[in-house]
């Protein structure tokens, strides 16, 4: 299960994500990103500190979000699971 909370800090929206990011739940993150992007923020933040499981589909969604935001996606925190996957794909 995935939990997503939207807050605003530093002058831009931040999606605080927790739980498992699997191919099925990653789609929930994609929908949340699309919803926030409707307001056309200049910057979008992702806090992945509480993510317990993270796979290549999740990595694809985060990468796509960065492209939608023209590189103005800020990752503000990463759990060990996220860091491990980022290292493998970097």
N, C-alpha and C positions, 0 to 999 in steps of 0.2 A: 504494500500500500504506500502511496505517496501523499505527502502533505505539502501544500504550497500556500504561502502567505505573502500577500503583497503589502509592502510598506514603502514609505518615501523617506529617504535620508540623503544627505549630501546633495539635495536638489534634483534627484532623479529616482524613478521607481526601482525597487529592489524586490526580486522574487526570492523568498527564503524557502528553500526546498529541503524536505526531510523524508526519510524512509527509503524504500527500494525504488530505484529507477531501472526498470526492465523494459523490454520492447513495448509491452502493453501500457505500463504506467508512464513511460516517456511521452506518450501521446498526450497525456494530461498536461505535462509541462509545455508541450508544443502549443496546446490550446491556450494556456495561461499567457505564454509569450505573445501569441497573436492578439489576445485580448488587450494586453497592456500596450502593444504597439499600435493599436487603433488610435491612441492619443498622440502618436508620433513623438515620443520622447527623443531627445538628442542622445541620451545615454540610457542604458539599461544595466542594472546590476543583478548578478546571480550570487546568492550565498548558498553554497553546496556543502556547508559544514556538517549538516546532519544527515547526509545521504549515506545509507548503509550498504547499498548495492548499486553498481554503476557499470554499464556495459557499452559496447560500441554503438548501439542505437542511440543511447543517451549522448554519447560523444558527438554523433552526427547532428543531433538536434541542437546542442550547444554551439557547434561549429556553424550550422545554418543560421542560428540566431545572430551570431557575430557578423555574418554576411549581410543579413537584413538590416542590422544596425550600422552598416558601413564601418565595421571595426570598433564601434563605440559600445561594446559589451564589456562590462567589468566583472570579473569573477572575484568576489570579495572574500571567499572562504572555500576551502575544500576539505572534505573528510579524507581519511586514508584510502578508502575505496576509490574515490575520485582521483586522487593523486597517483595511485597505482596505474589506473587506466590511462591517464594523461601521459605518464612516462612511457607506456608501451606504444602509444600512437604518435608520440612527438618525434 
